[in-house]
Amino acid sequence: DLERVFEPFTQLDSTLARRYQGSGLGLYLSRALVAGHGGRLTLHSRAGAGTTAEVRLPAVQLVADGGG
């Protein structure tokens, strides 16, 4: 079901008594923003251990520290 969370207005818990509220747009917009910069947003999940979000951006997108 992890890929479904990237669909707009989608929540995995669709019951009316769900614990977390929201519109279901956060991960969709996050992935679109990362993709717009040439990157990739993926989720890794293990039952009972939680979920980790991984953002990978191409090195050409990095800005050197100007030291100032």
Phi, psi and omega per residue, in radians:
D1 nan -0.114 -3.073
L2 -1.053 -0.637 3.136
E3 -1.186 -0.484 3.128
R4 -1.121 -0.520 -3.093
V5 -1.191 -0.241 3.108
F6 -1.544 -0.055 3.088
E7 -1.428 2.425 -3.110
P8 -1.101 2.477 3.106
F9 1.082 0.511 -3.137
T10 -1.986 2.354 2.991
Q11 -2.297 2.437 -3.121
L12 -1.192 -0.592 3.075
D13 -1.703 1.738 -3.069
S14 -1.716 0.151 3.137
T15 -1.254 2.695 3.132
L16 -1.201 -0.397 -3.110
A17 -1.700 0.419 -3.090
R18 -1.101 2.676 -3.088
R19 -1.295 -0.616 -3.053
Y20 -1.999 2.309 3.125
Q21 -1.633 2.995 3.096
G22 2.578 2.964 -3.090
S23 -1.623 -0.227 -3.107
G24 1.451 0.433 -3.132
L25 -1.892 -0.274 -3.022
G26 -0.984 -0.934 -3.118
L27 -1.242 -0.587 3.078
Y28 -1.063 -0.854 -3.134
L29 -1.185 -0.664 3.120
S30 -1.081 -0.798 3.139
R31 -1.126 -0.699 3.125
A32 -1.123 -0.697 3.122
L33 -1.135 -0.790 3.120
V34 -1.124 -0.756 3.134
A35 -1.107 -0.608 3.110
G36 -1.109 -0.380 3.089
H37 -1.723 0.211 3.109
G38 1.410 0.279 -3.086
G39 -1.871 -2.919 -3.080
R40 -2.495 2.361 3.058
L41 -2.012 2.142 3.111
T42 -2.278 2.741 3.089
L43 -2.033 2.472 3.065
H44 -2.179 2.230 -3.057
S45 -2.367 2.500 3.022
R46 -2.310 2.323 -3.137
A47 -0.995 2.256 3.113
G48 1.419 -0.187 -3.108
A49 -1.937 -0.260 3.126
G50 1.769 -3.001 -3.073
T51 -2.219 2.430 3.102
T52 -2.053 2.325 3.055
A53 -1.698 2.345 3.130
E54 -2.108 2.167 3.097
V55 -1.954 2.202 3.080
R56 -2.119 2.178 3.110
L57 -2.064 2.554 3.115
P58 -1.165 2.536 -3.097
A59 -1.052 -0.488 -3.134
V60 -1.162 -0.273 3.132
Q61 -1.482 -0.187 -3.101
L62 -1.282 2.527 3.111
V63 -1.898 2.246 3.134
A64 -1.185 2.520 3.103
D65 -1.224 2.099 -3.120
G66 -1.370 -0.077 3.096
G67 1.232 0.349 -3.059
G68 -2.429 nan nan
